Amino acid sequence: MGIIRGCFSFIAGTVCGVYVAQNYKVPNIAKLADTVLFMAKVTEETYRKPKKKDDEDA
């Protein structure tokens, strides 16, 4: 009885997730994360402070 009670929320979440993924247009989270990381990298490179000449020698 303990295993069934402990796994019920996991099984219910899996079933609900499968249903939602099959019946609704769910965005691709991996692609969205890659896009956000790329935009963050571009923004960081755009607004980065220029290096000092002393730092280039080190």
N, CA, C and O atoms as a Tripos MOL2 file, in Angstrom:
@<TRIPOS>MOLECULE
protein
  232   231    58     0     0
PROTEIN
NO_CHARGES

@<TRIPOS>ATOM
      1 N           0.8210   -1.1960    0.0000 N.3       1 MET1
      2 CA          0.0000    0.0000    0.0000 C.3       1 MET1
      3 C           0.8570    1.2480    0.0000 C.2       1 MET1
      4 O           0.4590    2.2630   -0.5730 O.2       1 MET1
      5 N           2.0260    1.2030    0.6290 N.am      2 GLY2
      6 CA          2.8830    2.3720    0.7120 C.3       2 GLY2
      7 C           3.4570    2.7930   -0.6260 C.2       2 GLY2
      8 O           3.5980    3.9850   -0.8990 O.2       2 GLY2
      9 N           3.7900    1.8170   -1.4630 N.am      3 ILE3
     10 CA          4.3620    2.1350   -2.7690 C.3       3 ILE3
     11 C           3.3250    2.8040   -3.6580 C.2       3 ILE3
     12 O           3.6310    3.7740   -4.3510 O.2       3 ILE3
     13 N           2.1100    2.2940   -3.6410 N.am      4 ILE4
     14 CA          1.0470    2.8700   -4.4690 C.3       4 ILE4
     15 C           0.7380    4.2880   -4.0090 C.2       4 ILE4
     16 O           0.5840    5.1900   -4.8330 O.2       4 ILE4
     17 N           0.6480    4.4870   -2.7160 N.am      5 ARG5
     18 CA          0.3560    5.8220   -2.1910 C.3       5 ARG5
     19 C           1.5060    6.7830   -2.4820 C.2       5 ARG5
     20 O           1.2640    7.9520   -2.7790 O.2       5 ARG5
     21 N           2.7280    6.3220   -2.4040 N.am      6 GLY6
     22 CA          3.8840    7.1730   -2.6530 C.3       6 GLY6
     23 C           4.0580    7.5440   -4.1190 C.2       6 GLY6
     24 O           4.5420    8.6310   -4.4320 O.2       6 GLY6
     25 N           3.6700    6.6560   -5.0100 N.am      7 CYS7
     26 CA          3.8540    6.8800   -6.4410 C.3       7 CYS7
     27 C           2.6250    7.4790   -7.1210 C.2       7 CYS7
     28 O           2.6740    7.7880   -8.3110 O.2       7 CYS7
     29 N           1.5250    7.6470   -6.3870 N.am      8 PHE8
     30 CA          0.2920    8.1210   -7.0010 C.3       8 PHE8
     31 C           0.4630    9.4840   -7.6600 C.2       8 PHE8
     32 O           0.0080    9.6750   -8.7880 O.2       8 PHE8
     33 N           1.1040   10.4320   -6.9900 N.am      9 SER9
     34 CA          1.2480   11.7690   -7.5720 C.3       9 SER9
     35 C           2.1540   11.7330   -8.8060 C.2       9 SER9
     36 O           1.9150   12.4640   -9.7680 O.2       9 SER9
     37 N           3.1810   10.8970   -8.7870 N.am     10 PHE10
     38 CA          4.0560   10.7670   -9.9510 C.3      10 PHE10
     39 C           3.2970   10.1810  -11.1410 C.2      10 PHE10
     40 O           3.4130   10.6820  -12.2600 O.2      10 PHE10
     41 N           2.5240    9.1250  -10.9040 N.am     11 ILE11
     42 CA          1.7690    8.4760  -11.9790 C.3      11 ILE11
     43 C           0.6910    9.4220  -12.5060 C.2      11 ILE11
     44 O           0.5010    9.5240  -13.7180 O.2      11 ILE11
     45 N          -0.0090   10.1080  -11.6160 N.am     12 ALA12
     46 CA         -1.0550   11.0430  -12.0410 C.3      12 ALA12
     47 C          -0.4470   12.1860  -12.8520 C.2      12 ALA12
     48 O          -1.0270   12.5970  -13.8580 O.2      12 ALA12
     49 N           0.6940   12.7000  -12.4410 N.am     13 GLY13
     50 CA          1.3620   13.7630  -13.1890 C.3      13 GLY13
     51 C           1.8210   13.3020  -14.5580 C.2      13 GLY13
     52 O           1.7200   14.0490  -15.5320 O.2      13 GLY13
     53 N           2.3200   12.0870  -14.6410 N.am     14 THR14
     54 CA          2.7510   11.5320  -15.9250 C.3      14 THR14
     55 C           1.5710   11.3740  -16.8740 C.2      14 THR14
     56 O           1.6620   11.7350  -18.0470 O.2      14 THR14
     57 N           0.4640   10.8360  -16.3700 N.am     15 VAL15
     58 CA         -0.7310   10.6480  -17.2020 C.3      15 VAL15
     59 C          -1.2580   12.0000  -17.6820 C.2      15 VAL15
     60 O          -1.5940   12.1520  -18.8570 O.2      15 VAL15
     61 N          -1.3320   12.9770  -16.7860 N.am     16 CYS16
     62 CA         -1.8020   14.3120  -17.1810 C.3      16 CYS16
     63 C          -0.8500   14.9510  -18.1910 C.2      16 CYS16
     64 O          -1.3040   15.5870  -19.1430 O.2      16 CYS16
     65 N           0.4500   14.7950  -18.0030 N.am     17 GLY17
     66 CA          1.4240   15.3470  -18.9330 C.3      17 GLY17
     67 C           1.3250   14.7430  -20.3170 C.2      17 GLY17
     68 O           1.4210   15.4570  -21.3150 O.2      17 GLY17
     69 N           1.1350   13.4480  -20.3870 N.am     18 VAL18
     70 CA          0.9750   12.7760  -21.6800 C.3      18 VAL18
     71 C          -0.2920   13.2640  -22.3700 C.2      18 VAL18
     72 O          -0.2840   13.5270  -23.5730 O.2      18 VAL18
     73 N          -1.3700   13.3850  -21.6220 N.am     19 TYR19
     74 CA         -2.6290   13.8650  -22.1980 C.3      19 TYR19
     75 C          -2.4770   15.2740  -22.7620 C.2      19 TYR19
     76 O          -2.9060   15.5490  -23.8830 O.2      19 TYR19
     77 N          -1.8670   16.1600  -21.9870 N.am     20 VAL20
     78 CA         -1.6920   17.5470  -22.4240 C.3      20 VAL20
     79 C          -0.7800   17.6130  -23.6490 C.2      20 VAL20
     80 O          -1.0590   18.3650  -24.5830 O.2      20 VAL20
     81 N           0.3000   16.8380  -23.6570 N.am     21 ALA21
     82 CA          1.2360   16.8620  -24.7730 C.3      21 ALA21
     83 C           0.5950   16.3560  -26.0620 C.2      21 ALA21
     84 O           0.9370   16.8250  -27.1480 O.2      21 ALA21
     85 N          -0.3250   15.4110  -25.9540 N.am     22 GLN22
     86 CA         -0.9580   14.8560  -27.1470 C.3      22 GLN22
     87 C          -2.0910   15.7260  -27.6710 C.2      22 GLN22
     88 O          -2.3510   15.7380  -28.8740 O.2      22 GLN22
     89 N          -2.7610   16.4470  -26.7990 N.am     23 ASN23
     90 CA         -3.9820   17.1430  -27.2040 C.3      23 ASN23
     91 C          -3.8470   18.6560  -27.3180 C.2      23 ASN23
     92 O          -4.7700   19.3070  -27.8060 O.2      23 ASN23
     93 N          -2.7530   19.2260  -26.8960 N.am     24 TYR24
     94 CA         -2.5670   20.6680  -26.9530 C.3      24 TYR24
     95 C          -1.2190   20.9820  -27.5830 C.2      24 TYR24
     96 O          -0.3190   20.1420  -27.6030 O.2      24 TYR24
     97 N          -1.0890   22.1900  -28.0920 N.am     25 LYS25
     98 CA          0.1720   22.6160  -28.7100 C.3      25 LYS25
     99 C           1.0980   23.1140  -27.5980 C.2      25 LYS25
    100 O           0.9780   24.2510  -27.1410 O.2      25 LYS25
    101 N           2.0060   22.2660  -27.1760 N.am     26 VAL26
    102 CA          2.9270   22.5690  -26.0970 C.3      26 VAL26
    103 C           4.2550   23.0090  -26.7150 C.2      26 VAL26
    104 O           4.7780   22.3120  -27.5850 O.2      26 VAL26
    105 N           4.8210   24.1560  -26.2880 N.am     27 PRO27
    106 CA          6.0820   24.6090  -26.8820 C.3      27 PRO27
    107 C           7.2430   23.6790  -26.5270 C.2      27 PRO27
    108 O           7.2390   23.0150  -25.4900 O.2      27 PRO27
    109 N           8.2300   23.6540  -27.4140 N.am     28 ASN28
    110 CA          9.4290   22.8620  -27.1910 C.3      28 ASN28
    111 C          10.3250   23.6250  -26.2150 C.2      28 ASN28
    112 O          10.9260   24.6350  -26.5800 O.2      28 ASN28
    113 N          10.4130   23.1460  -24.9900 N.am     29 ILE29
    114 CA         11.1320   23.8500  -23.9370 C.3      29 ILE29
    115 C          12.6340   23.8810  -24.2210 C.2      29 ILE29
    116 O          13.2860   24.8830  -23.9290 O.2      29 ILE29
    117 N          13.1920   22.8240  -24.7750 N.am     30 ALA30
    118 CA         14.6260   22.7940  -25.0730 C.3      30 ALA30
    119 C          14.9870   23.8690  -26.0970 C.2      30 ALA30
    120 O          15.9960   24.5580  -25.9460 O.2      30 ALA30
    121 N          14.1720   24.0140  -27.1320 N.am     31 LYS31
    122 CA         14.4270   25.0330  -28.1510 C.3      31 LYS31
    123 C          14.2680   26.4310  -27.5570 C.2      31 LYS31
    124 O          15.0450   27.3310  -27.8730 O.2      31 LYS31
    125 N          13.2750   26.6130  -26.7070 N.am     32 LEU32
    126 CA         13.0540   27.8980  -26.0630 C.3      32 LEU32
    127 C          14.2340   28.2640  -25.1540 C.2      32 LEU32
    128 O          14.6650   29.4170  -25.1320 O.2      32 LEU32
    129 N          14.7480   27.2970  -24.4130 N.am     33 ALA33
    130 CA         15.8950   27.5470  -23.5350 C.3      33 ALA33
    131 C          17.1380   27.8990  -24.3400 C.2      33 ALA33
    132 O          17.8910   28.7940  -23.9550 O.2      33 ALA33
    133 N          17.3620   27.2050  -25.4540 N.am     34 ASP34
    134 CA         18.5120   27.5240  -26.3100 C.3      34 ASP34
    135 C          18.4160   28.9430  -26.8610 C.2      34 ASP34
    136 O          19.4170   29.6580  -26.9220 O.2      34 ASP34
    137 N          17.2210   29.3480  -27.2590 N.am     35 THR35
    138 CA         17.0140   30.6950  -27.7820 C.3      35 THR35
    139 C          17.2940   31.7470  -26.7130 C.2      35 THR35
    140 O          17.9360   32.7610  -26.9870 O.2      35 THR35
    141 N          16.8150   31.5050  -25.5010 N.am     36 VAL36
    142 CA         17.0290   32.4540  -24.4010 C.3      36 VAL36
    143 C          18.5130   32.5590  -24.0730 C.2      36 VAL36
    144 O          19.0160   33.6620  -23.8600 O.2      36 VAL36
    145 N          19.2180   31.4410  -24.0280 N.am     37 LEU37
    146 CA         20.6510   31.4800  -23.7400 C.3      37 LEU37
    147 C          21.4210   32.2010  -24.8380 C.2      37 LEU37
    148 O          22.3640   32.9370  -24.5490 O.2      37 LEU37
    149 N          21.0310   31.9990  -26.0940 N.am     38 PHE38
    150 CA         21.6930   32.6830  -27.2010 C.3      38 PHE38
    151 C          21.4770   34.1920  -27.1070 C.2      38 PHE38
    152 O          22.4140   34.9700  -27.2850 O.2      38 PHE38
    153 N          20.2310   34.6040  -26.8240 N.am     39 MET39
    154 CA         19.9370   36.0350  -26.7140 C.3      39 MET39
    155 C          20.6760   36.6540  -25.5260 C.2      39 MET39
    156 O          21.1300   37.7940  -25.6130 O.2      39 MET39
    157 N          20.8000   35.9220  -24.4280 N.am     40 ALA40
    158 CA         21.5390   36.4240  -23.2680 C.3      40 ALA40
    159 C          23.0180   36.5940  -23.6220 C.2      40 ALA40
    160 O          23.6430   37.5730  -23.2130 O.2      40 ALA40
    161 N          23.5760   35.6550  -24.3730 N.am     41 LYS41
    162 CA         24.9840   35.7440  -24.7750 C.3      41 LYS41
    163 C          25.2080   36.9390  -25.6900 C.2      41 LYS41
    164 O          26.1920   37.6620  -25.5290 O.2      41 LYS41
    165 N          24.3150   37.1580  -26.6440 N.am     42 VAL42
    166 CA         24.4350   38.2890  -27.5560 C.3      42 VAL42
    167 C          24.3310   39.6050  -26.7940 C.2      42 VAL42
    168 O          25.0990   40.5330  -27.0460 O.2      42 VAL42
    169 N          23.3890   39.6870  -25.8710 N.am     43 THR43
    170 CA         23.2150   40.9030  -25.0620 C.3      43 THR43
    171 C          24.4380   41.1580  -24.1950 C.2      43 THR43
    172 O          24.8840   42.2980  -24.0690 O.2      43 THR43
    173 N          24.9810   40.1070  -23.6000 N.am     44 GLU44
    174 CA         26.1620   40.2660  -22.7520 C.3      44 GLU44
    175 C          27.3530   40.7440  -23.5670 C.2      44 GLU44
    176 O          28.1050   41.6010  -23.1040 O.2      44 GLU44
    177 N          27.5430   40.2130  -24.7680 N.am     45 GLU45
    178 CA         28.6600   40.6360  -25.6110 C.3      45 GLU45
    179 C          28.4650   42.0660  -26.1120 C.2      45 GLU45
    180 O          29.4400   42.7970  -26.2900 O.2      45 GLU45
    181 N          27.2350   42.4630  -26.3360 N.am     46 THR46
    182 CA         26.9450   43.8100  -26.8310 C.3      46 THR46
    183 C          27.2550   44.8710  -25.7790 C.2      46 THR46
    184 O          27.8190   45.9170  -26.1000 O.2      46 THR46
    185 N          26.8950   44.6120  -24.5420 N.am     47 TYR47
    186 CA         27.0120   45.6110  -23.4870 C.3      47 TYR47
    187 C          28.2160   45.4070  -22.5700 C.2      47 TYR47
    188 O          28.3100   46.0560  -21.5280 O.2      47 TYR47
    189 N          29.1340   44.5210  -22.9380 N.am     48 ARG48
    190 CA         30.3210   44.2640  -22.1290 C.3      48 ARG48
    191 C          31.2260   45.4860  -22.1470 C.2      48 ARG48
    192 O          31.3770   46.1390  -23.1790 O.2      48 ARG48
    193 N          31.8250   45.7920  -21.0090 N.am     49 LYS49
    194 CA         32.7680   46.9020  -20.9430 C.3      49 LYS49
    195 C          34.0120   46.5410  -21.7370 C.2      49 LYS49
    196 O          34.4300   45.3830  -21.7390 O.2      49 LYS49
    197 N          34.6100   47.5180  -22.4120 N.am     50 PRO50
    198 CA         35.8320   47.2130  -23.1680 C.3      50 PRO50
    199 C          36.9820   46.8860  -22.2060 C.2      50 PRO50
    200 O          37.0510   47.4070  -21.0930 O.2      50 PRO50
    201 N          37.8700   46.0180  -22.6620 N.am     51 LYS51
    202 CA         39.0060   45.6420  -21.8430 C.3      51 LYS51
    203 C          40.0010   46.7900  -21.7700 C.2      51 LYS51
    204 O          40.1560   47.5550  -22.7220 O.2      51 LYS51
    205 N          40.6710   46.9000  -20.6300 N.am     52 LYS52
    206 CA         41.7310   47.8870  -20.4860 C.3      52 LYS52
    207 C          42.9890   47.3330  -21.1180 C.2      52 LYS52
    208 O          43.1380   46.1180  -21.2460 O.2      52 LYS52
    209 N          43.9000   48.2160  -21.5170 N.am     53 LYS53
    210 CA         45.1450   47.7710  -22.1360 C.3      53 LYS53
    211 C          46.0260   47.0220  -21.1400 C.2      53 LYS53
    212 O          46.8120   46.1650  -21.5440 O.2      53 LYS53
    213 N          45.9110   47.3280  -19.8450 N.am     54 ASP54
    214 CA         46.6950   46.6140  -18.8270 C.3      54 ASP54
    215 C          46.2810   45.1430  -18.7490 C.2      54 ASP54
    216 O          47.1160   44.2770  -18.4880 O.2      54 ASP54
    217 N          45.0020   44.8620  -18.9740 N.am     55 ASP55
    218 CA         44.4970   43.4820  -18.8910 C.3      55 ASP55
    219 C          44.9830   42.6320  -20.0520 C.2      55 ASP55
    220 O          45.0970   41.4160  -19.9040 O.2      55 ASP55
    221 N          45.2730   43.2280  -21.2020 N.am     56 GLU56
    222 CA         45.6940   42.4680  -22.3600 C.3      56 GLU56
    223 C          47.1110   41.9060  -22.1740 C.2      56 GLU56
    224 O          47.4320   40.8550  -22.7280 O.2      56 GLU56
    225 N          47.9540   42.5920  -21.4040 N.am     57 ASP57
    226 CA         49.3160   42.1070  -21.2000 C.3      57 ASP57
    227 C          49.3470   40.8950  -20.2820 C.2      57 ASP57
    228 O          50.2510   40.0680  -20.3990 O.2      57 ASP57
    229 N          48.4130   40.7690  -19.3960 N.am     58 ALA58
    230 CA         48.4130   39.6780  -18.4030 C.3      58 ALA58
    231 C          48.0000   38.3690  -18.9930 C.2      58 ALA58
    232 O          47.9520   37.3620  -18.2870 O.2      58 ALA58
@<TRIPOS>BOND
     1     1     2 1
     2     2     3 1
     3     3     4 2
     4     3     5 am
     5     5     6 1
     6     6     7 1
     7     7     8 2
     8     7     9 am
     9     9    10 1
    10    10    11 1
    11    11    12 2
    12    11    13 am
    13    13    14 1
    14    14    15 1
    15    15    16 2
    16    15    17 am
    17    17    18 1
    18    18    19 1
    19    19    20 2
    20    19    21 am
    21    21    22 1
    22    22    23 1
    23    23    24 2
    24    23    25 am
    25    25    26 1
    26    26    27 1
    27    27    28 2
    28    27    29 am
    29    29    30 1
    30    30    31 1
    31    31    32 2
    32    31    33 am
    33    33    34 1
    34    34    35 1
    35    35    36 2
    36    35    37 am
    37    37    38 1
    38    38    39 1
    39    39    40 2
    40    39    41 am
    41    41    42 1
    42    42    43 1
    43    43    44 2
    44    43    45 am
    45    45    46 1
    46    46    47 1
    47    47    48 2
    48    47    49 am
    49    49    50 1
    50    50    51 1
    51    51    52 2
    52    51    53 am
    53    53    54 1
    54    54    55 1
    55    55    56 2
    56    55    57 am
    57    57    58 1
    58    58    59 1
    59    59    60 2
    60    59    61 am
    61    61    62 1
    62    62    63 1
    63    63    64 2
    64    63    65 am
    65    65    66 1
    66    66    67 1
    67    67    68 2
    68    67    69 am
    69    69    70 1
    70    70    71 1
    71    71    72 2
    72    71    73 am
    73    73    74 1
    74    74    75 1
    75    75    76 2
    76    75    77 am
    77    77    78 1
    78    78    79 1
    79    79    80 2
    80    79    81 am
    81    81    82 1
    82    82    83 1
    83    83    84 2
    84    83    85 am
    85    85    86 1
    86    86    87 1
    87    87    88 2
    88    87    89 am
    89    89    90 1
    90    90    91 1
    91    91    92 2
    92    91    93 am
    93    93    94 1
    94    94    95 1
    95    95    96 2
    96    95    97 am
    97    97    98 1
    98    98    99 1
    99    99   100 2
   100    99   101 am
   101   101   102 1
   102   102   103 1
   103   103   104 2
   104   103   105 am
   105   105   106 1
   106   106   107 1
   107   107   108 2
   108   107   109 am
   109   109   110 1
   110   110   111 1
   111   111   112 2
   112   111   113 am
   113   113   114 1
   114   114   115 1
   115   115   116 2
   116   115   117 am
   117   117   118 1
   118   118   119 1
   119   119   120 2
   120   119   121 am
   121   121   122 1
   122   122   123 1
   123   123   124 2
   124   123   125 am
   125   125   126 1
   126   126   127 1
   127   127   128 2
   128   127   129 am
   129   129   130 1
   130   130   131 1
   131   131   132 2
   132   131   133 am
   133   133   134 1
   134   134   135 1
   135   135   136 2
   136   135   137 am
   137   137   138 1
   138   138   139 1
   139   139   140 2
   140   139   141 am
   141   141   142 1
   142   142   143 1
   143   143   144 2
   144   143   145 am
   145   145   146 1
   146   146   147 1
   147   147   148 2
   148   147   149 am
   149   149   150 1
   150   150   151 1
   151   151   152 2
   152   151   153 am
   153   153   154 1
   154   154   155 1
   155   155   156 2
   156   155   157 am
   157   157   158 1
   158   158   159 1
   159   159   160 2
   160   159   161 am
   161   161   162 1
   162   162   163 1
   163   163   164 2
   164   163   165 am
   165   165   166 1
   166   166   167 1
   167   167   168 2
   168   167   169 am
   169   169   170 1
   170   170   171 1
   171   171   172 2
   172   171   173 am
   173   173   174 1
   174   174   175 1
   175   175   176 2
   176   175   177 am
   177   177   178 1
   178   178   179 1
   179   179   180 2
   180   179   181 am
   181   181   182 1
   182   182   183 1
   183   183   184 2
   184   183   185 am
   185   185   186 1
   186   186   187 1
   187   187   188 2
   188   187   189 am
   189   189   190 1
   190   190   191 1
   191   191   192 2
   192   191   193 am
   193   193   194 1
   194   194   195 1
   195   195   196 2
   196   195   197 am
   197   197   198 1
   198   198   199 1
   199   199   200 2
   200   199   201 am
   201   201   202 1
   202   202   203 1
   203   203   204 2
   204   203   205 am
   205   205   206 1
   206   206   207 1
   207   207   208 2
   208   207   209 am
   209   209   210 1
   210   210   211 1
   211   211   212 2
   212   211   213 am
   213   213   214 1
   214   214   215 1
   215   215   216 2
   216   215   217 am
   217   217   218 1
   218   218   219 1
   219   219   220 2
   220   219   221 am
   221   221   222 1
   222   222   223 1
   223   223   224 2
   224   223   225 am
   225   225   226 1
   226   226   227 1
   227   227   228 2
   228   227   229 am
   229   229   230 1
   230   230   231 1
   231   231   232 2
@<TRIPOS>SUBSTRUCTURE
     1 MET1         2 RESIDUE 1 A MET
     2 GLY2         6 RESIDUE 1 A GLY
     3 ILE3        10 RESIDUE 1 A ILE
     4 ILE4        14 RESIDUE 1 A ILE
     5 ARG5        18 RESIDUE 1 A ARG
     6 GLY6        22 RESIDUE 1 A GLY
     7 CYS7        26 RESIDUE 1 A CYS
     8 PHE8        30 RESIDUE 1 A PHE
     9 SER9        34 RESIDUE 1 A SER
    10 PHE10       38 RESIDUE 1 A PHE
    11 ILE11       42 RESIDUE 1 A ILE
    12 ALA12       46 RESIDUE 1 A ALA
    13 GLY13       50 RESIDUE 1 A GLY
    14 THR14       54 RESIDUE 1 A THR
    15 VAL15       58 RESIDUE 1 A VAL
    16 CYS16       62 RESIDUE 1 A CYS
    17 GLY17       66 RESIDUE 1 A GLY
    18 VAL18       70 RESIDUE 1 A VAL
    19 TYR19       74 RESIDUE 1 A TYR
    20 VAL20       78 RESIDUE 1 A VAL
    21 ALA21       82 RESIDUE 1 A ALA
    22 GLN22       86 RESIDUE 1 A GLN
    23 ASN23       90 RESIDUE 1 A ASN
    24 TYR24       94 RESIDUE 1 A TYR
    25 LYS25       98 RESIDUE 1 A LYS
    26 VAL26      102 RESIDUE 1 A VAL
    27 PRO27      106 RESIDUE 1 A PRO
    28 ASN28      110 RESIDUE 1 A ASN
    29 ILE29      114 RESIDUE 1 A ILE
    30 ALA30      118 RESIDUE 1 A ALA
    31 LYS31      122 RESIDUE 1 A LYS
    32 LEU32      126 RESIDUE 1 A LEU
    33 ALA33      130 RESIDUE 1 A ALA
    34 ASP34      134 RESIDUE 1 A ASP
    35 THR35      138 RESIDUE 1 A THR
    36 VAL36      142 RESIDUE 1 A VAL
    37 LEU37      146 RESIDUE 1 A LEU
    38 PHE38      150 RESIDUE 1 A PHE
    39 MET39      154 RESIDUE 1 A MET
    40 ALA40      158 RESIDUE 1 A ALA
    41 LYS41      162 RESIDUE 1 A LYS
    42 VAL42      166 RESIDUE 1 A VAL
    43 THR43      170 RESIDUE 1 A THR
    44 GLU44      174 RESIDUE 1 A GLU
    45 GLU45      178 RESIDUE 1 A GLU
    46 THR46      182 RESIDUE 1 A THR
    47 TYR47      186 RESIDUE 1 A TYR
    48 ARG48      190 RESIDUE 1 A ARG
    49 LYS49      194 RESIDUE 1 A LYS
    50 PRO50      198 RESIDUE 1 A PRO
    51 LYS51      202 RESIDUE 1 A LYS
    52 LYS52      206 RESIDUE 1 A LYS
    53 LYS53      210 RESIDUE 1 A LYS
    54 ASP54      214 RESIDUE 1 A ASP
    55 ASP55      218 RESIDUE 1 A ASP
    56 GLU56      222 RESIDUE 1 A GLU
    57 ASP57      226 RESIDUE 1 A ASP
    58 ALA58      230 RESIDUE 1 A ALA
